[in-house]
Amino acid sequence: MNQTVPPTRRFSPLLFAVIMIALMVALVCIWQGLVLFLDQGYNDLVSLYLSIGLVTLATSTYMMYQTRKRMIRLTSLEMQPLSSTVQCMKCGFKNIREFKRGDFVFKETEEMCPKDNLKMTISAIYREVKDKDKAKEMAY
């Protein structure tokens, strides 16, 4: 039952377009600043172009890094196994078993209680978290 969760989408096309446009703007601003510096020497316009280009380059690089980090985290998540607790309502005998499709709380199952031979009822359904570190990661 341990499976990796397939991501629904690898990346957002809109986010990818924004990052690519920001990278192009950054490169154009840096190029324009360098051309102006070589033609006219240092002035306020050169520093403006270079600062806009460098800040935009840094921002788009950070956005790409964060997007890649999020994609890696999404693809590495594993499905934790579901368990059902089956209980006899008369004597209180409990049995934990793997979740079966169609299970719901208070459903009467075909399983019989070993003590008094009555049908047992599902009393709880829960997800088992095997590792505390993974539980903390799943919370984010």
N, CA, C and O atoms as a GROMACS GRO file, in nm:
protein
  560
    1MET      N    1   0.081  -0.119   0.000
    1MET     CA    2   0.000   0.000   0.000
    1MET      C    3   0.086   0.126   0.000
    1MET      O    4   0.034   0.236  -0.017
    2ASN      N    5   0.219   0.113   0.019
    2ASN     CA    6   0.308   0.228   0.012
    2ASN      C    7   0.328   0.267  -0.133
    2ASN      O    8   0.390   0.193  -0.210
    3GLN      N    9   0.278   0.381  -0.170
    3GLN     CA   10   0.290   0.429  -0.306
    3GLN      C   11   0.337   0.574  -0.301
    3GLN      O   12   0.316   0.643  -0.202
    4THR      N   13   0.401   0.618  -0.408
    4THR     CA   14   0.432   0.760  -0.417
    4THR      C   15   0.316   0.829  -0.485
    4THR      O   16   0.253   0.773  -0.575
    5VAL      N   17   0.289   0.950  -0.441
    5VAL     CA   18   0.177   1.026  -0.495
    5VAL      C   19   0.222   1.091  -0.625
    5VAL      O   20   0.316   1.170  -0.624
    6PRO      N   21   0.157   1.060  -0.737
    6PRO     CA   22   0.196   1.125  -0.861
    6PRO      C   23   0.148   1.270  -0.860
    6PRO      O   24   0.032   1.296  -0.830
    7PRO      N   25   0.236   1.364  -0.892
    7PRO     CA   26   0.193   1.503  -0.893
    7PRO      C   27   0.092   1.527  -1.005
    7PRO      O   28   0.105   1.470  -1.114
    8THR      N   29  -0.007   1.610  -0.979
    8THR     CA   30  -0.108   1.635  -1.080
    8THR      C   31  -0.052   1.718  -1.194
    8THR      O   32  -0.095   1.704  -1.308
    9ARG      N   33   0.042   1.803  -1.164
    9ARG     CA   34   0.102   1.888  -1.267
    9ARG      C   35   0.247   1.912  -1.229
    9ARG      O   36   0.276   1.943  -1.114
   10ARG      N   37   0.337   1.897  -1.324
   10ARG     CA   38   0.479   1.915  -1.295
   10ARG      C   39   0.511   2.060  -1.260
   10ARG      O   40   0.583   2.085  -1.164
   11PHE      N   41   0.459   2.154  -1.335
   11PHE     CA   42   0.484   2.294  -1.307
   11PHE      C   43   0.367   2.375  -1.361
   11PHE      O   44   0.293   2.328  -1.447
   12SER      N   45   0.353   2.494  -1.310
   12SER     CA   46   0.248   2.582  -1.357
   12SER      C   47   0.298   2.654  -1.483
   12SER      O   48   0.401   2.720  -1.478
   13PRO      N   49   0.228   2.644  -1.594
   13PRO     CA   50   0.271   2.713  -1.715
   13PRO      C   51   0.275   2.865  -1.698
   13PRO      O   52   0.361   2.932  -1.755
   14LEU      N   53   0.183   2.918  -1.618
   14LEU     CA   54   0.182   3.062  -1.594
   14LEU      C   55   0.307   3.105  -1.517
   14LEU      O   56   0.370   3.206  -1.550
   15LEU      N   57   0.342   3.029  -1.413
   15LEU     CA   58   0.461   3.060  -1.336
   15LEU      C   59   0.586   3.048  -1.422
   15LEU      O   60   0.677   3.131  -1.413
   16PHE      N   61   0.591   2.945  -1.506
   16PHE     CA   62   0.704   2.927  -1.596
   16PHE      C   63   0.718   3.046  -1.692
   16PHE      O   64   0.829   3.093  -1.717
   17ALA      N   65   0.604   3.096  -1.746
   17ALA     CA   66   0.607   3.211  -1.837
   17ALA      C   67   0.655   3.336  -1.765
   17ALA      O   68   0.732   3.414  -1.820
   18VAL      N   69   0.609   3.356  -1.640
   18VAL     CA   70   0.652   3.474  -1.563
   18VAL      C   71   0.802   3.469  -1.537
   18VAL      O   72   0.871   3.570  -1.550
   19ILE      N   73   0.852   3.352  -1.500
   19ILE     CA   74   0.996   3.339  -1.473
   19ILE      C   75   1.078   3.364  -1.600
   19ILE      O   76   1.180   3.432  -1.594
   20MET      N   77   1.034   3.310  -1.714
   20MET     CA   78   1.107   3.329  -1.840
   20MET      C   79   1.105   3.476  -1.882
   20MET      O   80   1.206   3.528  -1.929
   21ILE      N   81   0.991   3.542  -1.868
   21ILE     CA   82   0.984   3.685  -1.903
   21ILE      C   83   1.075   3.766  -1.811
   21ILE      O   84   1.143   3.857  -1.857
   22ALA      N   85   1.076   3.734  -1.682
   22ALA     CA   86   1.163   3.805  -1.588
   22ALA      C   87   1.310   3.783  -1.623
   22ALA      O   88   1.390   3.877  -1.615
   23LEU      N   89   1.345   3.662  -1.661
   23LEU     CA   90   1.484   3.636  -1.702
   23LEU      C   91   1.522   3.716  -1.826
   23LEU      O   92   1.631   3.772  -1.834
   24MET      N   93   1.431   3.722  -1.924
   24MET     CA   94   1.459   3.801  -2.045
   24MET      C   95   1.473   3.949  -2.014
   24MET      O   96   1.562   4.016  -2.066
   25VAL      N   97   1.385   4.000  -1.927
   25VAL     CA   98   1.394   4.142  -1.888
   25VAL      C   99   1.526   4.168  -1.816
   25VAL      O  100   1.590   4.271  -1.839
   26ALA      N  101   1.566   4.076  -1.730
   26ALA     CA  102   1.692   4.092  -1.657
   26ALA      C  103   1.811   4.095  -1.753
   26ALA      O  104   1.899   4.180  -1.740
   27LEU      N  105   1.813   4.003  -1.847
   27LEU     CA  106   1.925   4.000  -1.942
   27LEU      C  107   1.928   4.123  -2.032
   27LEU      O  108   2.035   4.175  -2.061
   28VAL      N  109   1.811   4.171  -2.076
   28VAL     CA  110   1.806   4.292  -2.158
   28VAL      C  111   1.854   4.413  -2.078
   28VAL      O  112   1.928   4.496  -2.130
   29CYS      N  113   1.812   4.424  -1.952
   29CYS     CA  114   1.854   4.537  -1.869
   29CYS      C  115   2.005   4.534  -1.844
   29CYS      O  116   2.071   4.637  -1.851
   30ILE      N  117   2.059   4.417  -1.816
   30ILE     CA  118   2.204   4.408  -1.794
   30ILE      C  119   2.278   4.441  -1.923
   30ILE      O  120   2.377   4.514  -1.920
   31TRP      N  121   2.232   4.388  -2.035
   31TRP     CA  122   2.297   4.418  -2.165
   31TRP      C  123   2.291   4.568  -2.195
   31TRP      O  124   2.391   4.628  -2.235
   32GLN      N  125   2.175   4.629  -2.176
   32GLN     CA  126   2.159   4.772  -2.202
   32GLN      C  127   2.250   4.854  -2.110
   32GLN      O  128   2.309   4.953  -2.153
   33GLY      N  129   2.259   4.813  -1.984
   33GLY     CA  130   2.348   4.884  -1.892
   33GLY      C  131   2.494   4.875  -1.934
   33GLY      O  132   2.567   4.973  -1.925
   34LEU      N  133   2.536   4.758  -1.979
   34LEU     CA  134   2.675   4.742  -2.025
   34LEU      C  135   2.703   4.822  -2.152
   34LEU      O  136   2.810   4.881  -2.166
   35VAL      N  137   2.607   4.823  -2.245
   35VAL     CA  138   2.624   4.902  -2.370
   35VAL      C  139   2.634   5.050  -2.337
   35VAL      O  140   2.720   5.119  -2.391
   36LEU      N  141   2.548   5.098  -2.250
   36LEU     CA  142   2.554   5.240  -2.211
   36LEU      C  143   2.684   5.272  -2.138
   36LEU      O  144   2.740   5.380  -2.157
   37PHE      N  145   2.732   5.180  -2.057
   37PHE     CA  146   2.857   5.203  -1.986
   37PHE      C  147   2.974   5.213  -2.084
   37PHE      O  148   3.061   5.298  -2.068
   38LEU      N  149   2.975   5.128  -2.183
   38LEU     CA  150   3.084   5.133  -2.283
   38LEU      C  151   3.076   5.257  -2.371
   38LEU      O  152   3.179   5.308  -2.414
   39ASP      N  153   2.955   5.307  -2.400
   39ASP     CA  154   2.939   5.425  -2.486
   39ASP      C  155   2.961   5.555  -2.409
   39ASP      O  156   3.032   5.643  -2.456
   40GLN      N  157   2.900   5.568  -2.291
   40GLN     CA  158   2.899   5.697  -2.222
   40GLN      C  159   2.978   5.697  -2.092
   40GLN      O  160   2.995   5.804  -2.032
   41GLY      N  161   3.025   5.586  -2.048
   41GLY     CA  162   3.090   5.581  -1.918
   41GLY      C  163   2.986   5.565  -1.810
   41GLY      O  164   2.869   5.539  -1.837
   42TYR      N  165   3.030   5.580  -1.686
   42TYR     CA  166   2.939   5.558  -1.575
   42TYR      C  167   2.847   5.678  -1.555
   42TYR      O  168   2.893   5.792  -1.548
   43ASN      N  169   2.714   5.652  -1.547
   43ASN     CA  170   2.617   5.756  -1.512
   43ASN      C  171   2.499   5.691  -1.440
   43ASN      O  172   2.500   5.570  -1.417
   44ASP      N  173   2.400   5.770  -1.405
   44ASP     CA  174   2.286   5.719  -1.327
   44ASP      C  175   2.203   5.616  -1.405
   44ASP      O  176   2.152   5.521  -1.347
   45LEU      N  177   2.191   5.635  -1.535
   45LEU     CA  178   2.113   5.543  -1.616
   45LEU      C  179   2.178   5.405  -1.622
   45LEU      O  180   2.107   5.304  -1.622
   46VAL      N  181   2.310   5.399  -1.626
   46VAL     CA  182   2.382   5.271  -1.628
   46VAL      C  183   2.356   5.196  -1.496
   46VAL      O  184   2.326   5.076  -1.497
   47SER      N  185   2.368   5.265  -1.386
   47SER     CA  186   2.346   5.199  -1.256
   47SER      C  187   2.201   5.155  -1.240
   47SER      O  188   2.174   5.052  -1.179
   48LEU      N  189   2.106   5.232  -1.296
   48LEU     CA  190   1.966   5.194  -1.290
   48LEU      C  191   1.942   5.065  -1.368
   48LEU      O  192   1.880   4.972  -1.317
   49TYR      N  193   1.991   5.059  -1.492
   49TYR     CA  194   1.974   4.939  -1.573
   49TYR      C  195   2.039   4.817  -1.508
   49TYR      O  196   1.980   4.709  -1.503
   50LEU      N  197   2.161   4.833  -1.460
   50LEU     CA  198   2.231   4.720  -1.399
   50LEU      C  199   2.163   4.673  -1.271
   50LEU      O  200   2.153   4.553  -1.246
   51SER      N  201   2.116   4.767  -1.188
   51SER     CA  202   2.051   4.727  -1.064
   51SER      C  203   1.917   4.658  -1.091
   51SER      O  204   1.885   4.558  -1.027
   52ILE      N  205   1.839   4.711  -1.186
   52ILE     CA  206   1.713   4.644  -1.223
   52ILE      C  207   1.741   4.505  -1.277
   52ILE      O  208   1.672   4.409  -1.242
   53GLY      N  209   1.840   4.493  -1.362
   53GLY     CA  210   1.875   4.363  -1.421
   53GLY      C  211   1.920   4.263  -1.316
   53GLY      O  212   1.878   4.147  -1.319
   54LEU      N  213   2.005   4.304  -1.225
   54LEU     CA  214   2.056   4.212  -1.124
   54LEU      C  215   1.948   4.170  -1.023
   54LEU      O  216   1.942   4.054  -0.984
   55VAL      N  217   1.866   4.265  -0.982
   55VAL     CA  218   1.757   4.231  -0.888
   55VAL      C  219   1.657   4.137  -0.954
   55VAL      O  220   1.612   4.041  -0.892
   56THR      N  221   1.622   4.164  -1.078
   56THR     CA  222   1.528   4.077  -1.150
   56THR      C  223   1.589   3.939  -1.173
   56THR      O  224   1.518   3.839  -1.161
   57LEU      N  225   1.716   3.932  -1.204
   57LEU     CA  226   1.785   3.805  -1.223
   57LEU      C  227   1.786   3.724  -1.092
   57LEU      O  228   1.760   3.604  -1.092
   58ALA      N  229   1.816   3.791  -0.983
   58ALA     CA  230   1.818   3.724  -0.853
   58ALA      C  231   1.678   3.674  -0.814
   58ALA      O  232   1.664   3.563  -0.763
   59THR      N  233   1.576   3.755  -0.837
   59THR     CA  234   1.439   3.717  -0.802
   59THR      C  235   1.391   3.599  -0.885
   59THR      O  236   1.333   3.505  -0.831
   60SER      N  237   1.415   3.602  -1.015
   60SER     CA  238   1.369   3.491  -1.100
   60SER      C  239   1.446   3.363  -1.069
   60SER      O  240   1.389   3.254  -1.076
   61THR      N  241   1.575   3.374  -1.036
   61THR     CA  242   1.652   3.256  -0.998
   61THR      C  243   1.598   3.197  -0.868
   61THR      O  244   1.588   3.075  -0.856
   62TYR      N  245   1.563   3.281  -0.774
   62TYR     CA  246   1.505   3.235  -0.647
   62TYR      C  247   1.370   3.167  -0.671
   62TYR      O  248   1.341   3.064  -0.610
   63MET      N  249   1.289   3.224  -0.759
   63MET     CA  250   1.160   3.164  -0.791
   63MET      C  251   1.177   3.026  -0.855
   63MET      O  252   1.102   2.933  -0.823
   64MET      N  253   1.273   3.011  -0.944
   64MET     CA  254   1.299   2.881  -1.006
   64MET      C  255   1.344   2.781  -0.902
   64MET      O  256   1.301   2.665  -0.904
   65TYR      N  257   1.431   2.823  -0.811
   65TYR     CA  258   1.481   2.734  -0.706
   65TYR      C  259   1.366   2.687  -0.616
   65TYR      O  260   1.358   2.568  -0.584
   66GLN      N  261   1.279   2.778  -0.575
   66GLN     CA  262   1.167   2.742  -0.488
   66GLN      C  263   1.069   2.650  -0.559
   66GLN      O  264   1.016   2.557  -0.497
   67THR      N  265   1.043   2.673  -0.687
   67THR     CA  266   0.952   2.588  -0.763
   67THR      C  267   1.009   2.448  -0.776
   67THR      O  268   0.936   2.351  -0.760
   68ARG      N  269   1.137   2.437  -0.803
   68ARG     CA  270   1.201   2.306  -0.815
   68ARG      C  271   1.199   2.233  -0.681
   68ARG      O  272   1.175   2.112  -0.676
   69LYS      N  273   1.223   2.306  -0.573
   69LYS     CA  274   1.223   2.247  -0.439
   69LYS      C  275   1.084   2.193  -0.404
   69LYS      O  276   1.072   2.086  -0.345
   70ARG      N  277   0.980   2.268  -0.440
   70ARG     CA  278   0.844   2.224  -0.414
   70ARG      C  279   0.808   2.101  -0.497
   70ARG      O  280   0.740   2.011  -0.448
   71MET      N  281   0.852   2.097  -0.624
   71MET     CA  282   0.824   1.982  -0.709
   71MET      C  283   0.892   1.856  -0.655
   71MET      O  284   0.833   1.749  -0.659
   72ILE      N  285   1.014   1.869  -0.605
   72ILE     CA  286   1.085   1.754  -0.550
   72ILE      C  287   1.012   1.703  -0.426
   72ILE      O  288   0.999   1.582  -0.407
   73ARG      N  289   0.965   1.795  -0.341
   73ARG     CA  290   0.894   1.755  -0.220
   73ARG      C  291   0.763   1.687  -0.255
   73ARG      O  292   0.725   1.591  -0.188
   74LEU      N  293   0.692   1.733  -0.358
   74LEU     CA  294   0.565   1.672  -0.398
   74LEU      C  295   0.584   1.532  -0.453
   74LEU      O  296   0.503   1.443  -0.427
   75THR      N  297   0.691   1.511  -0.528
   75THR     CA  298   0.712   1.379  -0.588
   75THR      C  299   0.766   1.279  -0.488
   75THR      O  300   0.758   1.158  -0.512
   76SER      N  301   0.821   1.325  -0.375
   76SER     CA  302   0.879   1.232  -0.278
   76SER      C  303   0.781   1.191  -0.168
   76SER      O  304   0.815   1.108  -0.083
   77LEU      N  305   0.660   1.248  -0.168
   77LEU     CA  306   0.562   1.210  -0.066
   77LEU      C  307   0.513   1.068  -0.091
   77LEU      O  308   0.487   1.030  -0.205
   78GLU      N  309   0.500   0.991   0.013
   78GLU     CA  310   0.449   0.856   0.003
   78GLU      C  311   0.313   0.848   0.070
   78GLU      O  312   0.289   0.913   0.172
   79MET      N  313   0.226   0.769   0.012
   79MET     CA  314   0.096   0.747   0.074
   79MET      C  315   0.116   0.662   0.199
   79MET      O  316   0.178   0.556   0.193
   80GLN      N  317   0.064   0.709   0.309
   80GLN     CA  318   0.068   0.632   0.432
   80GLN      C  319  -0.049   0.534   0.432
   80GLN      O  320  -0.156   0.569   0.382
   81PRO      N  321  -0.032   0.414   0.486
   81PRO     CA  322  -0.138   0.314   0.480
   81PRO      C  323  -0.257   0.350   0.568
   81PRO      O  324  -0.241   0.404   0.678
   82LEU      N  325  -0.377   0.319   0.518
   82LEU     CA  326  -0.500   0.338   0.595
   82LEU      C  327  -0.531   0.210   0.671
   82LEU      O  328  -0.509   0.100   0.621
   83SER      N  329  -0.582   0.225   0.791
   83SER     CA  330  -0.620   0.111   0.872
   83SER      C  331  -0.763   0.129   0.921
   83SER      O  332  -0.809   0.241   0.941
   84SER      N  333  -0.831   0.018   0.938
   84SER     CA  334  -0.967   0.018   0.992
   84SER      C  335  -0.965  -0.061   1.123
   84SER      O  336  -0.904  -0.167   1.132
   85THR      N  337  -1.032  -0.008   1.223
   85THR     CA  338  -1.048  -0.080   1.348
   85THR      C  339  -1.187  -0.143   1.348
   85THR      O  340  -1.288  -0.074   1.337
   86VAL      N  341  -1.189  -0.275   1.359
   86VAL     CA  342  -1.314  -0.350   1.359
   86VAL      C  343  -1.339  -0.395   1.503
   86VAL      O  344  -1.250  -0.450   1.568
   87GLN      N  345  -1.461  -0.371   1.553
   87GLN     CA  346  -1.489  -0.395   1.694
   87GLN      C  347  -1.623  -0.469   1.710
   87GLN      O  348  -1.720  -0.444   1.638
   88CYS      N  349  -1.623  -0.558   1.806
   88CYS     CA  350  -1.749  -0.626   1.843
   88CYS      C  351  -1.823  -0.534   1.939
   88CYS      O  352  -1.767  -0.490   2.040
   89MET      N  353  -1.948  -0.505   1.910
   89MET     CA  354  -2.024  -0.413   1.994
   89MET      C  355  -2.068  -0.477   2.125
   89MET      O  356  -2.097  -0.405   2.221
   90LYS      N  357  -2.074  -0.609   2.131
   90LYS     CA  358  -2.120  -0.674   2.252
   90LYS      C  359  -2.007  -0.690   2.354
   90LYS      O  360  -2.021  -0.647   2.469
   91CYS      N  361  -1.896  -0.752   2.313
   91CYS     CA  362  -1.789  -0.779   2.410
   91CYS      C  363  -1.674  -0.679   2.404
   91CYS      O  364  -1.591  -0.677   2.495
   92GLY      N  365  -1.665  -0.594   2.298
   92GLY     CA  366  -1.560  -0.493   2.289
   92GLY      C  367  -1.430  -0.543   2.226
   92GLY      O  368  -1.331  -0.470   2.227
   93PHE      N  369  -1.429  -0.664   2.172
   93PHE     CA  370  -1.309  -0.716   2.107
   93PHE      C  371  -1.275  -0.630   1.986
   93PHE      O  372  -1.362  -0.597   1.906
   94LYS      N  373  -1.146  -0.591   1.974
   94LYS     CA  374  -1.102  -0.505   1.865
   94LYS      C  375  -1.001  -0.577   1.778
   94LYS      O  376  -0.920  -0.656   1.827
   95ASN      N  377  -1.006  -0.548   1.650
   95ASN     CA  378  -0.910  -0.601   1.554
   95ASN      C  379  -0.875  -0.489   1.457
   95ASN      O  380  -0.964  -0.419   1.407
   96ILE      N  381  -0.747  -0.472   1.429
   96ILE     CA  382  -0.703  -0.369   1.334
   96ILE      C  383  -0.666  -0.441   1.205
   96ILE      O  384  -0.589  -0.537   1.206
   97ARG      N  385  -0.722  -0.393   1.094
   97ARG     CA  386  -0.693  -0.453   0.964
   97ARG      C  387  -0.670  -0.344   0.862
   97ARG      O  388  -0.695  -0.226   0.887
   98GLU      N  389  -0.620  -0.384   0.745
   98GLU     CA  390  -0.596  -0.289   0.637
   98GLU      C  391  -0.730  -0.238   0.583
   98GLU      O  392  -0.828  -0.312   0.575
   99PHE      N  393  -0.733  -0.110   0.548
   99PHE     CA  394  -0.853  -0.048   0.495
   99PHE      C  395  -0.892  -0.116   0.363
   99PHE      O  396  -0.806  -0.144   0.279
  100LYS      N  397  -1.020  -0.141   0.346
  100LYS     CA  398  -1.073  -0.197   0.222
  100LYS      C  399  -1.166  -0.094   0.159
  100LYS      O  400  -1.236  -0.022   0.229
  101ARG      N  401  -1.165  -0.088   0.028
  101ARG     CA  402  -1.252   0.006  -0.042
  101ARG      C  403  -1.397  -0.020  -0.003
  101ARG      O  404  -1.443  -0.134  -0.004
  102GLY      N  405  -1.469   0.086   0.030
  102GLY     CA  406  -1.608   0.074   0.073
  102GLY      C  407  -1.625   0.076   0.224
  102GLY      O  408  -1.738   0.077   0.273
  103ASP      N  409  -1.514   0.076   0.299
  103ASP     CA  410  -1.523   0.083   0.444
  103ASP      C  411  -1.572   0.220   0.488
  103ASP      O  412  -1.533   0.322   0.431
  104PHE      N  413  -1.656   0.222   0.589
  104PHE     CA  414  -1.695   0.346   0.654
  104PHE      C  415  -1.727   0.315   0.799
  104PHE      O  416  -1.756   0.201   0.834
  105VAL      N  417  -1.723   0.418   0.883
  105VAL     CA  418  -1.745   0.400   1.027
  105VAL      C  419  -1.889   0.355   1.050
  105VAL      O  420  -1.982   0.406   0.987
  106PHE      N  421  -1.906   0.261   1.141
  106PHE     CA  422  -2.033   0.199   1.179
  106PHE      C  423  -2.086   0.100   1.074
  106PHE      O  424  -2.202   0.060   1.081
  107LYS      N  425  -2.003   0.062   0.979
  107LYS     CA  426  -2.043  -0.039   0.881
  107LYS      C  427  -2.031  -0.177   0.945
  107LYS      O  428  -1.930  -0.208   1.009
  108GLU      N  429  -2.133  -0.258   0.928
  108GLU     CA  430  -2.129  -0.394   0.979
  108GLU      C  431  -2.055  -0.480   0.876
  108GLU      O  432  -2.091  -0.483   0.759
  109THR      N  433  -1.951  -0.548   0.921
  109THR     CA  434  -1.868  -0.628   0.830
  109THR      C  435  -1.911  -0.774   0.833
  109THR      O  436  -1.995  -0.815   0.913
  110GLU      N  437  -1.851  -0.852   0.745
  110GLU     CA  438  -1.878  -0.996   0.739
  110GLU      C  439  -1.791  -1.072   0.839
  110GLU      O  440  -1.810  -1.192   0.860
  111GLU      N  441  -1.693  -1.002   0.900
  111GLU     CA  442  -1.604  -1.068   0.996
  111GLU      C  443  -1.682  -1.100   1.124
  111GLU      O  444  -1.765  -1.022   1.170
  112MET      N  445  -1.653  -1.215   1.178
  112MET     CA  446  -1.722  -1.259   1.299
  112MET      C  447  -1.630  -1.245   1.420
  112MET      O  448  -1.509  -1.266   1.409
  113CYS      N  449  -1.686  -1.209   1.532
  113CYS     CA  450  -1.611  -1.198   1.657
  113CYS      C  451  -1.570  -1.338   1.702
  113CYS      O  452  -1.654  -1.428   1.706
  114PRO      N  453  -1.442  -1.357   1.737
  114PRO     CA  454  -1.399  -1.491   1.779
  114PRO      C  455  -1.454  -1.531   1.917
  114PRO      O  456  -1.456  -1.650   1.950
  115LYS      N  457  -1.498  -1.434   1.997
  115LYS     CA  458  -1.547  -1.467   2.131
  115LYS      C  459  -1.694  -1.507   2.132
  115LYS      O  460  -1.730  -1.612   2.186
  116ASP      N  461  -1.781  -1.421   2.072
  116ASP     CA  462  -1.924  -1.451   2.081
  116ASP      C  463  -1.989  -1.473   1.945
  116ASP      O  464  -2.112  -1.484   1.937
  117ASN      N  465  -1.911  -1.480   1.837
  117ASN     CA  466  -1.956  -1.518   1.704
  117ASN      C  467  -2.065  -1.426   1.646
  117ASN      O  468  -2.156  -1.473   1.579
  118LEU      N  469  -2.054  -1.294   1.674
  118LEU     CA  470  -2.144  -1.194   1.616
  118LEU      C  471  -2.067  -1.114   1.511
  118LEU      O  472  -1.944  -1.112   1.511
  119LYS      N  473  -2.141  -1.049   1.422
  119LYS     CA  474  -2.075  -0.965   1.321
  119LYS      C  475  -2.012  -0.844   1.388
  119LYS      O  476  -2.065  -0.789   1.485
  120MET      N  477  -1.895  -0.806   1.334
  120MET     CA  478  -1.822  -0.692   1.392
  120MET      C  479  -1.851  -0.566   1.313
  120MET      O  480  -1.894  -0.572   1.198
  121THR      N  481  -1.827  -0.450   1.376
  121THR     CA  482  -1.856  -0.320   1.317
  121THR      C  483  -1.728  -0.238   1.310
  121THR      O  484  -1.644  -0.244   1.399
  122ILE      N  485  -1.714  -0.159   1.202
  122ILE     CA  486  -1.598  -0.070   1.189
  122ILE      C  487  -1.617   0.047   1.284
  122ILE      O  488  -1.717   0.119   1.275
  123SER      N  489  -1.522   0.066   1.375
  123SER     CA  490  -1.535   0.173   1.474
  123SER      C  491  -1.444   0.292   1.445
  123SER      O  492  -1.469   0.401   1.496
  124ALA      N  493  -1.338   0.271   1.364
  124ALA     CA  494  -1.248   0.382   1.334
  124ALA      C  495  -1.173   0.353   1.204
  124ALA      O  496  -1.144   0.238   1.172
  125ILE      N  497  -1.143   0.461   1.132
  125ILE     CA  498  -1.058   0.454   1.013
  125ILE      C  499  -0.955   0.564   1.029
  125ILE      O  500  -0.989   0.680   1.054
  126TYR      N  501  -0.829   0.529   1.014
  126TYR     CA  502  -0.723   0.629   1.033
  126TYR      C  503  -0.604   0.596   0.946
  126TYR      O  504  -0.588   0.485   0.896
  127ARG      N  505  -0.519   0.696   0.928
  127ARG     CA  506  -0.397   0.684   0.850
  127ARG      C  507  -0.280   0.667   0.946
  127ARG      O  508  -0.263   0.747   1.038
  128GLU      N  509  -0.201   0.563   0.926
  128GLU     CA  510  -0.085   0.538   1.010
  128GLU      C  511   0.035   0.616   0.958
  128GLU      O  512   0.072   0.603   0.841
  129VAL      N  513   0.095   0.697   1.043
  129VAL     CA  514   0.216   0.770   1.007
  129VAL      C  515   0.332   0.692   1.067
  129VAL      O  516   0.345   0.682   1.189
  130LYS      N  517   0.417   0.637   0.980
  130LYS     CA  518   0.524   0.548   1.024
  130LYS      C  519   0.640   0.624   1.088
  130LYS      O  520   0.702   0.575   1.183
  131ASP      N  521   0.670   0.744   1.035
  131ASP     CA  522   0.788   0.817   1.080
  131ASP      C  523   0.746   0.956   1.126
  131ASP      O  524   0.671   1.024   1.055
  132LYS      N  525   0.793   0.999   1.243
  132LYS     CA  526   0.756   1.130   1.294
  132LYS      C  527   0.809   1.243   1.207
  132LYS      O  528   0.743   1.346   1.194
  133ASP      N  529   0.927   1.225   1.145
  133ASP     CA  530   0.983   1.326   1.057
  133ASP      C  531   0.894   1.344   0.936
  133ASP      O  532   0.872   1.456   0.891
  134LYS      N  533   0.843   1.234   0.881
  134LYS     CA  534   0.754   1.243   0.766
  134LYS      C  535   0.623   1.310   0.804
  134LYS      O  536   0.563   1.380   0.723
  135ALA      N  537   0.579   1.289   0.925
  135ALA     CA  538   0.455   1.353   0.972
  135ALA      C  539   0.472   1.504   0.976
  135ALA      O  540   0.380   1.578   0.941
  136LYS      N  541   0.589   1.550   1.018
  136LYS     CA  542   0.616   1.693   1.020
  136LYS      C  543   0.623   1.749   0.880
  136LYS      O  544   0.573   1.859   0.854
  137GLU      N  545   0.685   1.674   0.786
  137GLU     CA  546   0.693   1.718   0.646
  137GLU      C  547   0.554   1.727   0.584
  137GLU      O  548   0.527   1.819   0.507
  138MET      N  549   0.466   1.632   0.616
  138MET     CA  550   0.333   1.631   0.558
  138MET      C  551   0.249   1.748   0.607
  138MET      O  552   0.154   1.788   0.541
  139ALA      N  553   0.284   1.802   0.722
  139ALA     CA  554   0.208   1.915   0.776
  139ALA      C  555   0.231   2.042   0.697
  139ALA      O  556   0.149   2.134   0.702
  140TYR      N  557   0.341   2.051   0.625
  140TYR     CA  558   0.370   2.174   0.551
  140TYR      C  559   0.304   2.176   0.418
  140TYR      O  560   0.319   2.274   0.344
   0.00000   0.00000   0.00000
